[in-house]
Amino acid sequence: MRLRVEFTTEPFDLDEAPAHALAAREVIEAAELDAVDVGPFGNTAEGGVDTVLTAVDALLRKSLEAGATRISLQVNVVGEGGE
């Protein structure tokens, strides 16, 4: 099964990326995910089920540790195959 995760972390800072946003970005970019797209108002990544769920766990933990007060995420099944 393949999954797509979309997420944002808050609070927002339009002048520079806050520590929690950088932590989330580092987790997603370090994971072995496909089609990673990071941006100021939303981020997406796709991959096999185990890889995505492991990355989501790390993303939640690291973002909260770095000061996130809210994390919005959505996970969708986008296909079969992979892990």
PDB file of N, CA, C and O in Angstrom, chain B, residues numbered from 101:
ATOM      1  N   MET B 101       0.847  -1.182   0.000  1.00  0.00           N
ATOM      2  CA  MET B 101       0.000   0.000   0.000  1.00  0.00           C
ATOM      3  C   MET B 101       0.888   1.239   0.000  1.00  0.00           C
ATOM      4  O   MET B 101       1.922   1.283   0.667  1.00  0.00           O
ATOM      5  N   ARG B 102       0.465   2.235  -0.758  1.00  0.00           N
ATOM      6  CA  ARG B 102       1.156   3.524  -0.780  1.00  0.00           C
ATOM      7  C   ARG B 102       0.286   4.569  -0.107  1.00  0.00           C
ATOM      8  O   ARG B 102      -0.938   4.567  -0.240  1.00  0.00           O
ATOM      9  N   LEU B 103       0.949   5.465   0.623  1.00  0.00           N
ATOM     10  CA  LEU B 103       0.254   6.535   1.333  1.00  0.00           C
ATOM     11  C   LEU B 103       0.807   7.889   0.933  1.00  0.00           C
ATOM     12  O   LEU B 103       1.973   8.023   0.560  1.00  0.00           O
ATOM     13  N   ARG B 104      -0.059   8.891   1.018  1.00  0.00           N
ATOM     14  CA  ARG B 104       0.365  10.298   0.874  1.00  0.00           C
ATOM     15  C   ARG B 104       0.030  10.990   2.177  1.00  0.00           C
ATOM     16  O   ARG B 104      -1.089  10.888   2.678  1.00  0.00           O
ATOM     17  N   VAL B 105       1.011  11.699   2.726  1.00  0.00           N
ATOM     18  CA  VAL B 105       0.776  12.483   3.931  1.00  0.00           C
ATOM     19  C   VAL B 105       0.879  13.959   3.560  1.00  0.00           C
ATOM     20  O   VAL B 105       1.784  14.369   2.834  1.00  0.00           O
ATOM     21  N   GLU B 106      -0.055  14.742   4.066  1.00  0.00           N
ATOM     22  CA  GLU B 106      -0.039  16.198   3.928  1.00  0.00           C
ATOM     23  C   GLU B 106      -0.063  16.761   5.337  1.00  0.00           C
ATOM     24  O   GLU B 106      -0.848  16.315   6.174  1.00  0.00           O
ATOM     25  N   PHE B 107       0.801  17.749   5.608  1.00  0.00           N
ATOM     26  CA  PHE B 107       0.837  18.274   6.970  1.00  0.00           C
ATOM     27  C   PHE B 107       1.263  19.727   7.012  1.00  0.00           C
ATOM     28  O   PHE B 107       1.926  20.229   6.104  1.00  0.00           O
ATOM     29  N   THR B 108       0.868  20.393   8.090  1.00  0.00           N
ATOM     30  CA  THR B 108       1.340  21.734   8.428  1.00  0.00           C
ATOM     31  C   THR B 108       1.608  21.772   9.925  1.00  0.00           C
ATOM     32  O   THR B 108       0.985  21.042  10.697  1.00  0.00           O
ATOM     33  N   THR B 109       2.531  22.621  10.324  1.00  0.00           N
ATOM     34  CA  THR B 109       2.812  22.836  11.743  1.00  0.00           C
ATOM     35  C   THR B 109       2.563  24.302  12.062  1.00  0.00           C
ATOM     36  O   THR B 109       2.723  25.176  11.210  1.00  0.00           O
ATOM     37  N   GLU B 110       2.171  24.551  13.295  1.00  0.00           N
ATOM     38  CA  GLU B 110       1.887  25.918  13.736  1.00  0.00           C
ATOM     39  C   GLU B 110       2.547  26.158  15.083  1.00  0.00           C
ATOM     40  O   GLU B 110       2.832  25.186  15.783  1.00  0.00           O
ATOM     41  N   PRO B 111       2.798  27.361  15.473  1.00  0.00           N
ATOM     42  CA  PRO B 111       2.335  28.617  14.883  1.00  0.00           C
ATOM     43  C   PRO B 111       3.173  29.008  13.665  1.00  0.00           C
ATOM     44  O   PRO B 111       4.339  28.633  13.537  1.00  0.00           O
ATOM     45  N   PHE B 112       2.538  29.772  12.778  1.00  0.00           N
ATOM     46  CA  PHE B 112       3.191  30.262  11.574  1.00  0.00           C
ATOM     47  C   PHE B 112       4.075  31.453  11.899  1.00  0.00           C
ATOM     48  O   PHE B 112       3.812  32.207  12.836  1.00  0.00           O
ATOM     49  N   ASP B 113       5.114  31.605  11.117  1.00  0.00           N
ATOM     50  CA  ASP B 113       5.955  32.799  11.160  1.00  0.00           C
ATOM     51  C   ASP B 113       6.313  33.100   9.716  1.00  0.00           C
ATOM     52  O   ASP B 113       7.054  32.345   9.086  1.00  0.00           O
ATOM     53  N   LEU B 114       5.792  34.196   9.189  1.00  0.00           N
ATOM     54  CA  LEU B 114       6.023  34.519   7.783  1.00  0.00           C
ATOM     55  C   LEU B 114       7.405  35.101   7.514  1.00  0.00           C
ATOM     56  O   LEU B 114       7.830  35.155   6.360  1.00  0.00           O
ATOM     57  N   ASP B 115       8.116  35.539   8.553  1.00  0.00           N
ATOM     58  CA  ASP B 115       9.441  36.114   8.355  1.00  0.00           C
ATOM     59  C   ASP B 115      10.535  35.062   8.220  1.00  0.00           C
ATOM     60  O   ASP B 115      11.434  35.203   7.391  1.00  0.00           O
ATOM     61  N   GLU B 116      10.464  34.010   9.029  1.00  0.00           N
ATOM     62  CA  GLU B 116      11.428  32.923   8.919  1.00  0.00           C
ATOM     63  C   GLU B 116      10.794  31.637   9.427  1.00  0.00           C
ATOM     64  O   GLU B 116       9.887  31.652  10.259  1.00  0.00           O
ATOM     65  N   ALA B 117      11.294  30.527   8.905  1.00  0.00           N
ATOM     66  CA  ALA B 117      10.726  29.229   9.285  1.00  0.00           C
ATOM     67  C   ALA B 117      11.018  28.949  10.755  1.00  0.00           C
ATOM     68  O   ALA B 117      12.176  28.998  11.170  1.00  0.00           O
ATOM     69  N   PRO B 118       9.991  28.657  11.549  1.00  0.00           N
ATOM     70  CA  PRO B 118      10.196  28.352  12.962  1.00  0.00           C
ATOM     71  C   PRO B 118      10.884  26.995  13.140  1.00  0.00           C
ATOM     72  O   PRO B 118      10.917  26.176  12.221  1.00  0.00           O
ATOM     73  N   ALA B 119      11.422  26.780  14.319  1.00  0.00           N
ATOM     74  CA  ALA B 119      12.170  25.550  14.610  1.00  0.00           C
ATOM     75  C   ALA B 119      11.321  24.308  14.378  1.00  0.00           C
ATOM     76  O   ALA B 119      11.830  23.306  13.877  1.00  0.00           O
ATOM     77  N   HIS B 120      10.044  24.349  14.729  1.00  0.00           N
ATOM     78  CA  HIS B 120       9.197  23.166  14.540  1.00  0.00           C
ATOM     79  C   HIS B 120       8.983  22.841  13.073  1.00  0.00           C
ATOM     80  O   HIS B 120       8.884  21.670  12.707  1.00  0.00           O
ATOM     81  N   ALA B 121       8.911  23.861  12.230  1.00  0.00           N
ATOM     82  CA  ALA B 121       8.767  23.630  10.790  1.00  0.00           C
ATOM     83  C   ALA B 121      10.047  23.041  10.217  1.00  0.00           C
ATOM     84  O   ALA B 121       9.999  22.148   9.371  1.00  0.00           O
ATOM     85  N   LEU B 122      11.191  23.538  10.676  1.00  0.00           N
ATOM     86  CA  LEU B 122      12.469  22.990  10.219  1.00  0.00           C
ATOM     87  C   LEU B 122      12.649  21.549  10.669  1.00  0.00           C
ATOM     88  O   LEU B 122      13.175  20.724   9.922  1.00  0.00           O
ATOM     89  N   ALA B 123      12.217  21.242  11.882  1.00  0.00           N
ATOM     90  CA  ALA B 123      12.314  19.867  12.386  1.00  0.00           C
ATOM     91  C   ALA B 123      11.460  18.928  11.541  1.00  0.00           C
ATOM     92  O   ALA B 123      11.902  17.837  11.181  1.00  0.00           O
ATOM     93  N   ALA B 124      10.245  19.349  11.228  1.00  0.00           N
ATOM     94  CA  ALA B 124       9.361  18.527  10.391  1.00  0.00           C
ATOM     95  C   ALA B 124       9.968  18.320   9.011  1.00  0.00           C
ATOM     96  O   ALA B 124       9.942  17.210   8.480  1.00  0.00           O
ATOM     97  N   ARG B 125      10.503  19.363   8.439  1.00  0.00           N
ATOM     98  CA  ARG B 125      11.125  19.275   7.110  1.00  0.00           C
ATOM     99  C   ARG B 125      12.311  18.314   7.126  1.00  0.00           C
ATOM    100  O   ARG B 125      12.481  17.518   6.203  1.00  0.00           O
ATOM    101  N   GLU B 126      13.123  18.387   8.165  1.00  0.00           N
ATOM    102  CA  GLU B 126      14.279  17.483   8.267  1.00  0.00           C
ATOM    103  C   GLU B 126      13.842  16.026   8.334  1.00  0.00           C
ATOM    104  O   GLU B 126      14.445  15.167   7.691  1.00  0.00           O
ATOM    105  N   VAL B 127      12.804  15.744   9.102  1.00  0.00           N
ATOM    106  CA  VAL B 127      12.296  14.371   9.215  1.00  0.00           C
ATOM    107  C   VAL B 127      11.842  13.863   7.857  1.00  0.00           C
ATOM    108  O   VAL B 127      12.214  12.764   7.446  1.00  0.00           O
ATOM    109  N   ILE B 128      11.043  14.654   7.161  1.00  0.00           N
ATOM    110  CA  ILE B 128      10.494  14.227   5.874  1.00  0.00           C
ATOM    111  C   ILE B 128      11.588  14.081   4.824  1.00  0.00           C
ATOM    112  O   ILE B 128      11.568  13.136   4.036  1.00  0.00           O
ATOM    113  N   GLU B 129      12.537  15.004   4.806  1.00  0.00           N
ATOM    114  CA  GLU B 129      13.599  14.923   3.812  1.00  0.00           C
ATOM    115  C   GLU B 129      14.573  13.778   4.099  1.00  0.00           C
ATOM    116  O   GLU B 129      15.193  13.255   3.173  1.00  0.00           O
ATOM    117  N   ALA B 130      14.717  13.383   5.361  1.00  0.00           N
ATOM    118  CA  ALA B 130      15.626  12.289   5.723  1.00  0.00           C
ATOM    119  C   ALA B 130      14.984  10.917   5.511  1.00  0.00           C
ATOM    120  O   ALA B 130      15.693   9.927   5.330  1.00  0.00           O
ATOM    121  N   ALA B 131      13.668  10.848   5.530  1.00  0.00           N
ATOM    122  CA  ALA B 131      12.971   9.577   5.322  1.00  0.00           C
ATOM    123  C   ALA B 131      13.089   9.167   3.855  1.00  0.00           C
ATOM    124  O   ALA B 131      13.291  10.009   2.980  1.00  0.00           O
ATOM    125  N   GLU B 132      12.964   7.897   3.603  1.00  0.00           N
ATOM    126  CA  GLU B 132      13.043   7.398   2.226  1.00  0.00           C
ATOM    127  C   GLU B 132      11.667   7.454   1.574  1.00  0.00           C
ATOM    128  O   GLU B 132      11.060   6.431   1.257  1.00  0.00           O
ATOM    129  N   LEU B 133      11.195   8.693   1.384  1.00  0.00           N
ATOM    130  CA  LEU B 133       9.877   8.929   0.810  1.00  0.00           C
ATOM    131  C   LEU B 133      10.006   9.407  -0.629  1.00  0.00           C
ATOM    132  O   LEU B 133      11.053   9.909  -1.038  1.00  0.00           O
ATOM    133  N   ASP B 134       8.934   9.245  -1.387  1.00  0.00           N
ATOM    134  CA  ASP B 134       8.880   9.687  -2.779  1.00  0.00           C
ATOM    135  C   ASP B 134       8.097  10.987  -2.859  1.00  0.00           C
ATOM    136  O   ASP B 134       7.298  11.292  -1.975  1.00  0.00           O
ATOM    137  N   ALA B 135       8.321  11.734  -3.893  1.00  0.00           N
ATOM    138  CA  ALA B 135       7.511  12.906  -4.205  1.00  0.00           C
ATOM    139  C   ALA B 135       7.366  13.865  -3.026  1.00  0.00           C
ATOM    140  O   ALA B 135       6.258  14.300  -2.715  1.00  0.00           O
ATOM    141  N   VAL B 136       8.468  14.194  -2.373  1.00  0.00           N
ATOM    142  CA  VAL B 136       8.443  15.129  -1.249  1.00  0.00           C
ATOM    143  C   VAL B 136       8.317  16.551  -1.777  1.00  0.00           C
ATOM    144  O   VAL B 136       9.056  16.959  -2.673  1.00  0.00           O
ATOM    145  N   ASP B 137       7.377  17.298  -1.215  1.00  0.00           N
ATOM    146  CA  ASP B 137       7.187  18.700  -1.584  1.00  0.00           C
ATOM    147  C   ASP B 137       6.982  19.491  -0.302  1.00  0.00           C
ATOM    148  O   ASP B 137       5.963  19.334   0.372  1.00  0.00           O
ATOM    149  N   VAL B 138       7.943  20.339   0.038  1.00  0.00           N
ATOM    150  CA  VAL B 138       7.823  21.153   1.247  1.00  0.00           C
ATOM    151  C   VAL B 138       7.620  22.605   0.850  1.00  0.00           C
ATOM    152  O   VAL B 138       8.226  23.099  -0.101  1.00  0.00           O
ATOM    153  N   GLY B 139       6.757  23.277   1.597  1.00  0.00           N
ATOM    154  CA  GLY B 139       6.464  24.673   1.302  1.00  0.00           C
ATOM    155  C   GLY B 139       6.073  25.400   2.568  1.00  0.00           C
ATOM    156  O   GLY B 139       5.959  24.779   3.625  1.00  0.00           O
ATOM    157  N   PRO B 140       5.866  26.704   2.485  1.00  0.00           N
ATOM    158  CA  PRO B 140       5.575  27.490   3.683  1.00  0.00           C
ATOM    159  C   PRO B 140       4.206  27.216   4.306  1.00  0.00           C
ATOM    160  O   PRO B 140       4.025  27.441   5.503  1.00  0.00           O
ATOM    161  N   PHE B 141       3.244  26.737   3.524  1.00  0.00           N
ATOM    162  CA  PHE B 141       1.892  26.551   4.048  1.00  0.00           C
ATOM    163  C   PHE B 141       1.397  25.111   3.976  1.00  0.00           C
ATOM    164  O   PHE B 141       0.257  24.831   4.348  1.00  0.00           O
ATOM    165  N   GLY B 142       2.226  24.210   3.508  1.00  0.00           N
ATOM    166  CA  GLY B 142       1.817  22.819   3.431  1.00  0.00           C
ATOM    167  C   GLY B 142       2.924  21.971   2.858  1.00  0.00           C
ATOM    168  O   GLY B 142       3.762  22.446   2.091  1.00  0.00           O
ATOM    169  N   ASN B 143       2.919  20.717   3.235  1.00  0.00           N
ATOM    170  CA  ASN B 143       3.960  19.796   2.827  1.00  0.00           C
ATOM    171  C   ASN B 143       3.307  18.469   2.471  1.00  0.00           C
ATOM    172  O   ASN B 143       2.330  18.070   3.104  1.00  0.00           O
ATOM    173  N   THR B 144       3.836  17.785   1.470  1.00  0.00           N
ATOM    174  CA  THR B 144       3.321  16.481   1.104  1.00  0.00           C
ATOM    175  C   THR B 144       4.481  15.534   0.834  1.00  0.00           C
ATOM    176  O   THR B 144       5.576  15.950   0.456  1.00  0.00           O
ATOM    177  N   ALA B 145       4.211  14.254   1.037  1.00  0.00           N
ATOM    178  CA  ALA B 145       5.181  13.218   0.711  1.00  0.00           C
ATOM    179  C   ALA B 145       4.424  11.920   0.498  1.00  0.00           C
ATOM    180  O   ALA B 145       3.349  11.716   1.062  1.00  0.00           O
ATOM    181  N   GLU B 146       4.992  11.046  -0.318  1.00  0.00           N
ATOM    182  CA  GLU B 146       4.399   9.746  -0.578  1.00  0.00           C
ATOM    183  C   GLU B 146       5.423   8.661  -0.354  1.00  0.00           C
ATOM    184  O   GLU B 146       6.629   8.884  -0.458  1.00  0.00           O
ATOM    185  N   GLY B 147       4.919   7.478  -0.044  1.00  0.00           N
ATOM    186  CA  GLY B 147       5.803   6.338   0.112  1.00  0.00           C
ATOM    187  C   GLY B 147       5.031   5.118   0.560  1.00  0.00           C
ATOM    188  O   GLY B 147       3.805   5.136   0.667  1.00  0.00           O
ATOM    189  N   GLY B 148       5.774   4.058   0.818  1.00  0.00           N
ATOM    190  CA  GLY B 148       5.168   2.836   1.325  1.00  0.00           C
ATOM    191  C   GLY B 148       4.613   3.060   2.713  1.00  0.00           C
ATOM    192  O   GLY B 148       5.032   3.973   3.424  1.00  0.00           O
ATOM    193  N   VAL B 149       3.665   2.218   3.094  1.00  0.00           N
ATOM    194  CA  VAL B 149       2.944   2.397   4.348  1.00  0.00           C
ATOM    195  C   VAL B 149       3.882   2.463   5.553  1.00  0.00           C
ATOM    196  O   VAL B 149       3.742   3.361   6.383  1.00  0.00           O
ATOM    197  N   ASP B 150       4.820   1.547   5.669  1.00  0.00           N
ATOM    198  CA  ASP B 150       5.705   1.536   6.835  1.00  0.00           C
ATOM    199  C   ASP B 150       6.591   2.778   6.881  1.00  0.00           C
ATOM    200  O   ASP B 150       6.814   3.349   7.948  1.00  0.00           O
ATOM    201  N   THR B 151       7.087   3.186   5.738  1.00  0.00           N
ATOM    202  CA  THR B 151       7.962   4.362   5.690  1.00  0.00           C
ATOM    203  C   THR B 151       7.201   5.622   6.059  1.00  0.00           C
ATOM    204  O   THR B 151       7.706   6.447   6.821  1.00  0.00           O
ATOM    205  N   VAL B 152       5.994   5.783   5.532  1.00  0.00           N
ATOM    206  CA  VAL B 152       5.193   6.972   5.831  1.00  0.00           C
ATOM    207  C   VAL B 152       4.805   7.003   7.305  1.00  0.00           C
ATOM    208  O   VAL B 152       4.927   8.041   7.955  1.00  0.00           O
ATOM    209  N   LEU B 153       4.340   5.877   7.836  1.00  0.00           N
ATOM    210  CA  LEU B 153       3.903   5.872   9.237  1.00  0.00           C
ATOM    211  C   LEU B 153       5.069   6.099  10.198  1.00  0.00           C
ATOM    212  O   LEU B 153       4.902   6.750  11.229  1.00  0.00           O
ATOM    213  N   THR B 154       6.230   5.577   9.874  1.00  0.00           N
ATOM    214  CA  THR B 154       7.420   5.837  10.695  1.00  0.00           C
ATOM    215  C   THR B 154       7.788   7.311  10.640  1.00  0.00           C
ATOM    216  O   THR B 154       8.120   7.910  11.662  1.00  0.00           O
ATOM    217  N   ALA B 155       7.729   7.899   9.446  1.00  0.00           N
ATOM    218  CA  ALA B 155       8.048   9.321   9.293  1.00  0.00           C
ATOM    219  C   ALA B 155       7.035  10.193  10.025  1.00  0.00           C
ATOM    220  O   ALA B 155       7.416  11.195  10.630  1.00  0.00           O
ATOM    221  N   VAL B 156       5.756   9.835   9.984  1.00  0.00           N
ATOM    222  CA  VAL B 156       4.721  10.615  10.679  1.00  0.00           C
ATOM    223  C   VAL B 156       4.960  10.579  12.184  1.00  0.00           C
ATOM    224  O   VAL B 156       4.839  11.606  12.852  1.00  0.00           O
ATOM    225  N   ASP B 157       5.295   9.418  12.721  1.00  0.00           N
ATOM    226  CA  ASP B 157       5.597   9.321  14.148  1.00  0.00           C
ATOM    227  C   ASP B 157       6.748  10.255  14.517  1.00  0.00           C
ATOM    228  O   ASP B 157       6.648  11.014  15.481  1.00  0.00           O
ATOM    229  N   ALA B 158       7.832  10.200  13.759  1.00  0.00           N
ATOM    230  CA  ALA B 158       8.991  11.054  14.035  1.00  0.00           C
ATOM    231  C   ALA B 158       8.650  12.524  13.846  1.00  0.00           C
ATOM    232  O   ALA B 158       9.091  13.372  14.622  1.00  0.00           O
ATOM    233  N   LEU B 159       7.866  12.826  12.816  1.00  0.00           N
ATOM    234  CA  LEU B 159       7.459  14.206  12.541  1.00  0.00           C
ATOM    235  C   LEU B 159       6.680  14.783  13.709  1.00  0.00           C
ATOM    236  O   LEU B 159       6.948  15.905  14.137  1.00  0.00           O
ATOM    237  N   LEU B 160       5.723  14.033  14.227  1.00  0.00           N
ATOM    238  CA  LEU B 160       4.929  14.512  15.358  1.00  0.00           C
ATOM    239  C   LEU B 160       5.805  14.745  16.584  1.00  0.00           C
ATOM    240  O   LEU B 160       5.723  15.794  17.224  1.00  0.00           O
ATOM    241  N   ARG B 161       6.630  13.779  16.902  1.00  0.00           N
ATOM    242  CA  ARG B 161       7.479  13.886  18.092  1.00  0.00           C
ATOM    243  C   ARG B 161       8.473  15.048  17.991  1.00  0.00           C
ATOM    244  O   ARG B 161       8.606  15.842  18.922  1.00  0.00           O
ATOM    245  N   LYS B 162       9.164  15.138  16.860  1.00  0.00           N
ATOM    246  CA  LYS B 162      10.206  16.173  16.719  1.00  0.00           C
ATOM    247  C   LYS B 162       9.604  17.571  16.613  1.00  0.00           C
ATOM    248  O   LYS B 162      10.158  18.525  17.159  1.00  0.00           O
ATOM    249  N   SER B 163       8.488  17.700  15.925  1.00  0.00           N
ATOM    250  CA  SER B 163       7.844  19.013  15.793  1.00  0.00           C
ATOM    251  C   SER B 163       7.328  19.514  17.138  1.00  0.00           C
ATOM    252  O   SER B 163       7.495  20.687  17.473  1.00  0.00           O
ATOM    253  N   LEU B 164       6.704  18.629  17.904  1.00  0.00           N
ATOM    254  CA  LEU B 164       6.224  19.026  19.231  1.00  0.00           C
ATOM    255  C   LEU B 164       7.387  19.389  20.149  1.00  0.00           C
ATOM    256  O   LEU B 164       7.313  20.371  20.887  1.00  0.00           O
ATOM    257  N   GLU B 165       8.455  18.602  20.107  1.00  0.00           N
ATOM    258  CA  GLU B 165       9.647  18.915  20.915  1.00  0.00           C
ATOM    259  C   GLU B 165      10.249  20.263  20.540  1.00  0.00           C
ATOM    260  O   GLU B 165      10.839  20.943  21.380  1.00  0.00           O
ATOM    261  N   ALA B 166      10.095  20.649  19.259  1.00  0.00           N
ATOM    262  CA  ALA B 166      10.671  21.898  18.770  1.00  0.00           C
ATOM    263  C   ALA B 166       9.720  23.087  18.914  1.00  0.00           C
ATOM    264  O   ALA B 166      10.025  24.181  18.440  1.00  0.00           O
ATOM    265  N   GLY B 167       8.562  22.882  19.569  1.00  0.00           N
ATOM    266  CA  GLY B 167       7.696  24.019  19.858  1.00  0.00           C
ATOM    267  C   GLY B 167       6.401  24.122  19.088  1.00  0.00           C
ATOM    268  O   GLY B 167       5.693  25.118  19.234  1.00  0.00           O
ATOM    269  N   ALA B 168       6.059  23.147  18.280  1.00  0.00           N
ATOM    270  CA  ALA B 168       4.775  23.210  17.570  1.00  0.00           C
ATOM    271  C   ALA B 168       3.636  23.172  18.590  1.00  0.00           C
ATOM    272  O   ALA B 168       3.672  22.409  19.555  1.00  0.00           O
ATOM    273  N   THR B 169       2.635  24.003  18.357  1.00  0.00           N
ATOM    274  CA  THR B 169       1.453  23.997  19.217  1.00  0.00           C
ATOM    275  C   THR B 169       0.266  23.344  18.525  1.00  0.00           C
ATOM    276  O   THR B 169      -0.754  23.063  19.154  1.00  0.00           O
ATOM    277  N   ARG B 170       0.406  23.103  17.219  1.00  0.00           N
ATOM    278  CA  ARG B 170      -0.629  22.431  16.464  1.00  0.00           C
ATOM    279  C   ARG B 170       0.008  21.806  15.239  1.00  0.00           C
ATOM    280  O   ARG B 170       0.830  22.426  14.565  1.00  0.00           O
ATOM    281  N   ILE B 171      -0.381  20.571  14.961  1.00  0.00           N
ATOM    282  CA  ILE B 171       0.072  19.882  13.752  1.00  0.00           C
ATOM    283  C   ILE B 171      -1.166  19.306  13.089  1.00  0.00           C
ATOM    284  O   ILE B 171      -1.883  18.492  13.671  1.00  0.00           O
ATOM    285  N   SER B 172      -1.401  19.741  11.870  1.00  0.00           N
ATOM    286  CA  SER B 172      -2.536  19.219  11.108  1.00  0.00           C
ATOM    287  C   SER B 172      -1.981  18.263  10.064  1.00  0.00           C
ATOM    288  O   SER B 172      -1.046  18.593   9.334  1.00  0.00           O
ATOM    289  N   LEU B 173      -2.573  17.070  10.003  1.00  0.00           N
ATOM    290  CA  LEU B 173      -2.105  16.144   8.984  1.00  0.00           C
ATOM    291  C   LEU B 173      -3.240  15.305   8.453  1.00  0.00           C
ATOM    292  O   LEU B 173      -4.251  15.065   9.114  1.00  0.00           O
ATOM    293  N   GLN B 174      -3.029  14.876   7.245  1.00  0.00           N
ATOM    294  CA  GLN B 174      -3.991  14.030   6.564  1.00  0.00           C
ATOM    295  C   GLN B 174      -3.204  12.935   5.881  1.00  0.00           C
ATOM    296  O   GLN B 174      -2.179  13.203   5.253  1.00  0.00           O
ATOM    297  N   VAL B 175      -3.673  11.703   5.996  1.00  0.00           N
ATOM    298  CA  VAL B 175      -3.027  10.563   5.343  1.00  0.00           C
ATOM    299  C   VAL B 175      -4.039   9.918   4.426  1.00  0.00           C
ATOM    300  O   VAL B 175      -5.149   9.590   4.846  1.00  0.00           O
ATOM    301  N   ASN B 176      -3.654   9.732   3.155  1.00  0.00           N
ATOM    302  CA  ASN B 176      -4.527   9.109   2.164  1.00  0.00           C
ATOM    303  C   ASN B 176      -3.854   7.897   1.542  1.00  0.00           C
ATOM    304  O   ASN B 176      -2.641   7.891   1.331  1.00  0.00           O
ATOM    305  N   VAL B 177      -4.638   6.878   1.250  1.00  0.00           N
ATOM    306  CA  VAL B 177      -4.157   5.741   0.487  1.00  0.00           C
ATOM    307  C   VAL B 177      -4.172   6.170  -0.977  1.00  0.00           C
ATOM    308  O   VAL B 177      -5.201   6.616  -1.485  1.00  0.00           O
ATOM    309  N   VAL B 178      -3.030   6.035  -1.657  1.00  0.00           N
ATOM    310  CA  VAL B 178      -2.938   6.468  -3.043  1.00  0.00           C
ATOM    311  C   VAL B 178      -2.659   5.316  -4.005  1.00  0.00           C
ATOM    312  O   VAL B 178      -2.645   5.521  -5.218  1.00  0.00           O
ATOM    313  N   GLY B 179      -2.440   4.130  -3.493  1.00  0.00           N
ATOM    314  CA  GLY B 179      -2.221   3.002  -4.375  1.00  0.00           C
ATOM    315  C   GLY B 179      -1.721   1.780  -3.652  1.00  0.00           C
ATOM    316  O   GLY B 179      -1.477   1.797  -2.445  1.00  0.00           O
ATOM    317  N   GLU B 180      -1.575   0.734  -4.407  1.00  0.00           N
ATOM    318  CA  GLU B 180      -1.070  -0.524  -3.881  1.00  0.00           C
ATOM    319  C   GLU B 180       0.390  -0.685  -4.295  1.00  0.00           C
ATOM    320  O   GLU B 180       0.897   0.054  -5.139  1.00  0.00           O
ATOM    321  N   GLY B 181       1.043  -1.648  -3.695  1.00  0.00           N
ATOM    322  CA  GLY B 181       2.425  -1.930  -4.034  1.00  0.00           C
ATOM    323  C   GLY B 181       3.351  -1.409  -2.976  1.00  0.00           C
ATOM    324  O   GLY B 181       2.908  -0.765  -2.026  1.00  0.00           O
ATOM    325  N   GLY B 182       4.626  -1.672  -3.117  1.00  0.00           N
ATOM    326  CA  GLY B 182       5.614  -1.226  -2.138  1.00  0.00           C
ATOM    327  C   GLY B 182       5.588  -2.125  -0.924  1.00  0.00           C
ATOM    328  O   GLY B 182       5.444  -3.341  -1.048  1.00  0.00           O
ATOM    329  N   GLU B 183       5.725  -1.534   0.251  1.00  0.00           N
ATOM    330  CA  GLU B 183       5.869  -2.296   1.500  1.00  0.00           C
ATOM    331  C   GLU B 183       4.599  -2.986   1.913  1.00  0.00           C
ATOM    332  O   GLU B 183       4.569  -3.662   2.941  1.00  0.00           O
TER     333      GLU B 183
END
